[in-house]
Amino acid sequence: MRRSAIIAVIAAGALLAGCTSTPDTTPTSADTVEITSGSATALASTTSSTVSESSTSTTSASSVELSSTSVAESSTPWSGLDLTDAQIADAQAAIAAYTGYVRILDEAAPDPGSDWTAQVRTYAADPAAQKALNSLAQLASVGSAAGTHGIEPKVSAVEPALITLTVCVDATAVELVDKNGKSIKAPNAPGSYFRHPSTVQVGNYVGDQWLVTVVTDDYQTTC
């Protein structure tokens, strides 16, 4: 697997551990979660402004202490949009779902070979959920990862039962190692930028549950 592809594996998306049953993810409307962009396996993001950047020098995934996913704080991640109170509540719920998705993927990365199906599907629906699970399986085949992603999400569109986020994802503090504990993290360059933009669609499903539906990362561009 090329290093840039491996970076994409760990940057995909977030959320997991245990059983293989999946919740009812039937959308509230046939066109509430329309897939308008290609789905990629990428990790993700949540609030806005400046992302806190920390780095890790260790090359052993097991020796990196996990902390909470770093989310840039902003009181108005929907700045520039004229939203009603109800739409703001929906945007906040969508951001929370995406944040949970990224946090779970960070928790799963040190032990990607375990079954994280239930955790991932707590925050994501297909195709994003299956893409994330496939990415964890690919990561397990080469090694593991540790550390946490910083995320800087902003609301770019609000539609009935569908929120689109534009996120700056920061993988600077994430370390990727092979099965011998040797670092195999790709360089910070086009195709594997540590900080890169991601477009995320979050849909509202039965039971008023917001789930990450599509995550599309652009590793050729930095943010």
N, C-alpha and C positions, 0 to 999 in steps of 0.2 A: 504493500500500500504506500503510495507516495506520501511524503510528510505533509504536504498541503491538504491531502485528503484526510489524513489523521487529525489535523487541526480542526477540520470541518466536523469530524466525528464528535470531538469533545465540545465543540462550540454549539452543538445543536440543542438547542432547546432546551425540560427539567423536572423528575417527580416520582417517587417510586418505592416498592419493596414487597413482595409477598405472594399474593394469590393471583390467579390468571383470569378471574371473572372480571367482566367489564360492566360499568353502569349503563343505564339507558341513556344513549347519547342522541336520541332522536331530536332534531332541531324543532323549534316551535313553529317554524314555517319552512316550506320547501325551498324558499329562496333566502332564508335568513343567513345562511352560511355559504354563500356562493364563493367558489374557489376561483379567484380571478388572477392569481399569480402562481408560478411554478413553486411547488413545495420543496423545500430543501431541508436537510437535517442540520439545524443550527440551534445553539442554545439561546438564551434570550435575555429579557430586560424588564425594567419597570419605572421609575418616576421621572426626574428630569434635571437638567443643569449640569453640574460638574460631578464627574464620577470620581470616587476615591480610588486612587491607584496605589496598590501595594505590590511588591514583587517577592518572589521566592527564589532562593538560590539553591535550595536542596534538589537533589536529583532522585530522591526516593519518594515515591507516592505515599508510602505508609508513614513517612516521617513528617509530612506536612499537616499542620493542625488546621482543621476545617473551621471556618467561621461563617457567619451569616453572609449570604449573597449581598454584595455591595450595591446599594441602590442610591442613585443621586437624588437628593431631596429637592422638591420644588412644589410650591403651593398651587401652581397653575400649569400642569403638564399639557393642558389643552389651550394654552395661550394663543390668542388670535381667532379662536372659534367662538361663535355666539351660541352658547349651549343653555338649555333649560336646566332647572334643578334636577329633573329626572334624567336628562342626558348626562349630567355631571356624575350622578350616582352610578349610571351604567359605565361611564368611563373609568371611574374609580374601581368598580368591580372587575373590569377587564384588565386593568393594570395589576390588581391583586392576583388574578389568575395567572398572568404571565410571570409575575414575580415568583409565585409558588412553583411554576414550571421550571424556571431557571434554578431555583434553590434545590429542588429535588434532583435535577440532573447533576448539580455539583455534589450532592450527597452520594449519588450513585457512582460517580466516576472512579473513586478509589476501589470499588468492588463491582465492576460493570458486569461480571458474569452471573451475579445473583438475579433473581426474578424481581424486577421493579415494575411489573405491569400495573399492579393496583395503584401504586403511588403516581405513576405517570398519568394514568387515566383519571386520577382525581383532578388534574389540572388541564388535561388535553384530550381532544377528540381526534379521530382520524381525519386527514392523513398525518397531522403533526404527531400524534401519539405513537403511531406505528413507526414513523420515521425516527423518532427519538429512541424507541426500543431497538430498532435495527442498528442505530448508531452505537448504542451501548454494546451490542453484540460484536460489532466490528472493533470497538475499542478493546473489549475483552480478548479478542484474538491476537492483539499486538502488545497489550500491556495494561496500563491503568493511568489515571490522572488524579491530581489533587489540587486543592486551592479553590478559590471562588471567583466567579465572574462579576465584574462591575456592570451595571446596566443603567442606561440613561433613557427612559422611555418618554415619548411625547405622543399625544393623541393627534392623529392626522385626519381622521374622518370618523363621524358618528352617523350610523344608519340604524334603522329599526333592527334590533337584535344582532347587530354586527358593529364592532369597534375595530378600527385599524390603527395600529401603533407604529411609529417610526422610532427605532431604538438604536442607540450607540452601545454596542457590546464591547466590553474590555476584558480580554483574556490574559492580560499581562501577568496576573498573579497565579495563573494556572500552569502547572508543571505536568508534562506528559513523559512517561517513562516506559521502557520496554519491560519484558518479564524478568530481566536481570537487574532492573532498577536503574538502567542507563537512560539519560535524557534523550528523547527523540523529538523534542519540540521543534517545529518548523521555525525558520527565521521570521522576523518581523518585516515582511516584504510583500509585494503584490501576490495575491493568491493565498496568503496566510497572515494577513495583517492581524496583530493582536487586538487593535481597536478597529471595528468595522461596523457598517450600518446593517440593520436588519429590519425587514418589514414583517409585521405580525398581525394576523387577523384573529380576533377573539369573538366567538359566537355565543349567543344566549340559547341554552337548551332547555328541555323540559325540566320543570322544577326550579326555573329561574337560576340555572347553573351556568356560569360563564366558563367556557373552556377554550384554550388555545387551539386553533384549527389549522392555520397555515403559518409556517415560519420560513422566510426566505432571506438568506444571508448573502451579502456581497463581500467576499474576501479580497476582491481586487481593489477595493476602495477603503480608505481609512477615514476615521471620523474623530 
